[in-house]
Amino acid sequence: MSKISMVMFDLSGTTVHDDTGVRDCLYKAAVEFDLKTTQEEILMNMGTNKIHLYQFLIARSQGKKVDIEDFEKEINPETEAEAVKIFDRYSEIMIAHYRNEVREVEGAADTFRWCHDHGIKVATDTGFHRDVTEAIMDSLGWVKDGLVDVSVDVEHVPGDRGRPAPFMIYHAMMQLDIQNIHEVLKIGDTPADMLEGYNAGCRGVVGVLSGPRPVEAWGGYWHTHVIPSVRELPDLIESQFS
């Protein structure tokens, strides 16, 4: 079987340190708009388009049952205006957070360098929109320094379809001329990451334990491997995917 040609890395919780900061920013905005939700509900459904996340939470607060597997299939346009108002406030809070507190998960940059040394393209994707993603990349310098070949966010795909839809992975493949999904690994720390990798058909879907969610939250979704953090990925690739 052909070697790995691209790894799609999640940001928050996987390559960017997160000790529930993202959850807290999402929750703070929700509280300001009296959206009935909990920190736990937000935490378990992160990794997704944040406007759609608020639409999801609004639907749940109204007693509607929506499963994360159908997250991008069942979006009620009637909730969009309210969700956008909450999202706009969240974006202000989130950008301020990342401008002050952003740092990489230990070993992330070294793993990016190892991938490049071994002919593997480095892509990142996220449930963030462009403004938050750029705040992260500006602070860490990964794109500017050439450590990340392509940074993808939900605004890169039609309809802003984020995870668990596979389109951000496909977008990165097109940008980097990767023509075989079986040469792609997906790595992340949320149910949305696992479902994205599965829906895309990636050769490997790797969960990490470095995020704020326990493995029980995402481990029930299809994945191929679990590692402590992104710094162990080179060893996994050499032992399992070479």
C-alpha positions as CSV (number, residue, x, y, z in Angstrom):
1,M,0.0,0.0,0.0
2,S,1.2,3.5,-0.8
3,K,2.8,5.6,1.9
4,I,1.1,8.5,3.7
5,S,1.1,11.7,1.7
6,M,-0.9,14.1,3.9
7,V,-1.9,14.4,7.5
8,M,-5.0,16.5,8.4
9,F,-4.4,17.9,11.9
10,D,-7.1,19.3,14.1
11,L,-6.2,22.6,15.8
12,S,-7.7,23.1,19.3
13,G,-6.9,20.2,21.7
14,T,-4.7,18.4,19.1
15,T,-2.0,20.8,18.0
16,V,-3.1,24.0,19.8
17,H,-3.3,23.8,23.6
18,D,-6.9,23.8,25.0
19,D,-7.8,23.3,28.6
20,T,-11.5,24.1,28.0
21,G,-10.8,27.7,26.9
22,V,-12.8,27.2,23.6
23,R,-15.7,25.6,25.5
24,D,-15.7,28.5,28.0
25,C,-15.8,31.1,25.3
26,L,-18.6,29.4,23.6
27,Y,-20.5,29.0,26.8
28,K,-20.0,32.6,27.9
29,A,-21.5,33.9,24.7
30,A,-24.4,31.5,25.0
31,V,-25.1,32.7,28.6
32,E,-25.1,36.3,27.4
33,F,-27.9,35.5,25.0
34,D,-29.8,33.3,27.5
35,L,-29.3,30.1,25.4
36,K,-30.2,27.1,27.6
37,T,-27.3,24.8,27.4
38,T,-24.5,23.5,29.6
39,Q,-20.7,23.5,29.4
40,E,-20.7,19.7,29.1
41,E,-23.1,19.8,26.1
42,I,-20.9,22.3,24.4
43,L,-17.7,20.3,25.2
44,M,-19.0,17.1,23.7
45,N,-20.2,18.7,20.5
46,M,-17.2,20.9,19.7
47,G,-14.9,20.6,16.6
48,T,-17.8,21.7,14.5
49,N,-18.8,24.9,12.6
50,K,-19.6,27.2,15.5
51,I,-22.6,28.9,13.9
52,H,-24.0,25.5,13.2
53,L,-23.1,24.4,16.8
54,Y,-25.3,27.2,18.1
55,Q,-28.1,26.2,15.8
56,F,-27.7,22.7,17.1
57,L,-27.8,23.9,20.7
58,I,-30.9,26.1,20.0
59,A,-32.6,23.0,18.5
60,R,-31.7,20.9,21.5
61,S,-33.0,23.7,23.9
62,Q,-36.3,23.5,22.0
63,G,-36.5,19.7,22.7
64,K,-35.5,18.6,19.2
65,K,-33.3,15.5,19.0
66,V,-30.3,16.0,16.7
67,D,-27.4,13.6,16.7
68,I,-23.8,14.8,16.0
69,E,-23.6,12.3,13.1
70,D,-26.3,14.3,11.3
71,F,-24.9,17.6,12.4
72,E,-24.5,19.1,8.9
73,K,-27.6,17.4,7.5
74,E,-30.2,18.9,9.8
75,I,-29.7,22.6,10.0
76,N,-32.9,24.6,10.5
77,P,-32.6,28.0,8.6
78,E,-35.1,29.5,11.1
79,T,-32.4,29.4,13.8
80,E,-29.7,31.0,11.8
81,A,-30.3,34.7,12.7
82,E,-30.2,33.9,16.4
83,A,-27.2,31.7,16.1
84,V,-25.2,34.3,14.1
85,K,-25.8,36.9,16.9
86,I,-24.4,34.5,19.5
87,F,-21.6,33.5,17.2
88,D,-20.5,37.1,16.6
89,R,-20.2,37.7,20.3
90,Y,-18.3,34.4,20.7
91,S,-15.9,35.4,18.0
92,E,-15.0,38.6,19.9
93,I,-14.4,36.6,23.0
94,M,-12.4,33.8,21.3
95,I,-10.1,36.1,19.3
96,A,-9.2,38.0,22.5
97,H,-8.5,34.7,24.2
98,Y,-6.2,33.4,21.5
99,R,-4.3,36.7,21.1
100,N,-3.4,36.4,24.8
101,E,-3.1,32.7,25.5
102,V,-2.4,30.7,22.3
103,R,0.4,28.1,22.5
104,E,1.0,24.8,20.7
105,V,0.6,21.4,22.2
106,E,4.1,20.3,23.0
107,G,5.8,18.6,20.1
108,A,3.3,19.9,17.4
109,A,5.9,21.9,15.4
110,D,8.4,19.1,15.7
111,T,5.9,16.7,14.2
112,F,5.1,19.1,11.4
113,R,8.9,19.2,10.6
114,W,9.2,15.4,10.8
115,C,6.3,15.1,8.3
116,H,8.0,17.5,5.8
117,D,11.3,15.6,6.3
118,H,9.5,12.4,5.2
119,G,7.7,13.9,2.2
120,I,4.3,14.2,4.0
121,K,2.2,17.3,3.5
122,V,0.8,19.1,6.6
123,A,-2.7,20.4,6.6
124,T,-4.8,21.7,9.5
125,D,-8.6,22.0,9.7
126,T,-10.9,23.3,12.4
127,G,-14.5,24.1,13.4
128,F,-13.4,27.8,13.6
129,H,-14.2,30.4,11.1
130,R,-11.6,32.5,9.3
131,D,-11.1,35.2,11.9
132,V,-10.3,32.9,14.7
133,T,-8.2,30.6,12.6
134,E,-6.1,33.5,11.4
135,A,-5.6,34.7,14.9
136,I,-4.2,31.3,15.8
137,M,-2.0,31.1,12.7
138,D,-0.8,34.7,13.2
139,S,0.2,34.0,16.8
140,L,2.0,30.7,16.1
141,G,3.4,31.5,12.7
142,W,2.9,28.0,11.3
143,V,1.8,29.0,7.8
144,K,4.2,31.9,7.6
145,D,7.1,29.7,8.7
146,G,6.2,26.9,6.2
147,L,5.3,24.4,8.9
148,V,1.7,24.1,7.7
149,D,1.2,23.7,4.0
150,V,-2.5,24.6,4.0
151,S,-4.8,25.8,6.8
152,V,-8.4,25.0,6.1
153,D,-11.4,26.4,8.0
154,V,-15.2,26.0,7.5
155,E,-15.3,29.0,5.2
156,H,-13.2,27.2,2.6
157,V,-16.1,24.8,1.6
158,P,-19.5,25.5,0.1
159,G,-22.2,26.2,2.7
160,D,-19.5,26.4,5.4
161,R,-20.0,22.7,5.9
162,G,-17.7,21.7,8.7
163,R,-17.3,18.5,10.5
164,P,-18.4,15.8,10.5
165,A,-18.8,16.4,6.8
166,P,-15.5,15.4,4.9
167,F,-15.2,18.5,2.7
168,M,-12.4,20.3,4.5
169,I,-10.2,17.2,4.0
170,Y,-11.1,17.1,0.3
171,H,-10.4,20.8,0.0
172,A,-6.9,20.3,1.4
173,M,-6.3,17.3,-0.9
174,M,-7.1,19.4,-3.9
175,Q,-4.9,22.3,-2.8
176,L,-2.0,19.9,-2.2
177,D,-2.7,17.6,-5.2
178,I,-3.2,14.6,-3.1
179,Q,-5.2,12.3,-5.2
180,N,-5.8,9.2,-3.0
181,I,-7.7,9.4,0.3
182,H,-6.0,6.2,1.3
183,E,-2.8,8.2,1.6
184,V,-4.3,10.5,4.2
185,L,-4.4,10.4,8.0
186,K,-6.8,12.4,10.1
187,I,-5.9,13.2,13.7
188,G,-8.0,14.9,16.3
189,D,-9.6,14.8,19.8
190,T,-13.4,15.1,19.2
191,P,-16.2,13.0,18.0
192,A,-16.5,15.4,15.0
193,D,-12.8,14.6,14.1
194,M,-13.4,10.9,14.2
195,L,-16.6,11.2,12.1
196,E,-14.9,13.5,9.6
197,G,-12.1,11.1,9.0
198,Y,-14.5,8.2,8.7
199,N,-16.8,10.0,6.3
200,A,-13.8,11.0,4.2
201,G,-12.5,7.5,4.0
202,C,-9.1,8.2,5.4
203,R,-6.6,5.4,5.7
204,G,-6.2,6.2,9.4
205,V,-8.2,8.1,11.9
206,V,-6.1,8.8,15.0
207,G,-7.4,10.1,18.3
208,V,-5.3,11.9,20.8
209,L,-5.7,12.2,24.5
210,S,-4.4,15.8,24.8
211,G,-7.7,17.5,24.5
212,P,-10.2,18.4,27.2
213,R,-12.6,15.6,26.3
214,P,-12.1,12.2,27.9
215,V,-11.5,9.3,25.5
216,E,-15.0,8.0,26.4
217,A,-16.5,11.0,24.6
218,W,-15.1,10.2,21.2
219,G,-13.7,6.6,21.5
220,G,-17.0,5.1,20.5
221,Y,-16.8,6.6,17.1
222,W,-14.8,4.8,14.4
223,H,-11.0,5.3,14.6
224,T,-7.9,3.3,13.9
225,H,-5.5,4.3,16.6
226,V,-5.2,6.3,19.9
227,I,-2.0,8.0,21.0
228,P,-1.2,10.3,24.0
229,S,-0.5,13.4,21.9
230,V,0.6,14.6,18.5
231,R,4.2,14.2,19.4
232,E,3.8,10.4,19.1
233,L,2.5,10.6,15.6
234,P,5.8,10.0,13.8
235,D,6.4,6.8,15.7
236,L,2.9,5.6,14.8
237,I,3.4,6.4,11.1
238,E,6.7,4.6,11.0
239,S,5.4,1.5,12.7
240,Q,1.9,1.3,11.2
241,F,1.8,3.2,7.9
242,S,5.2,3.0,6.3
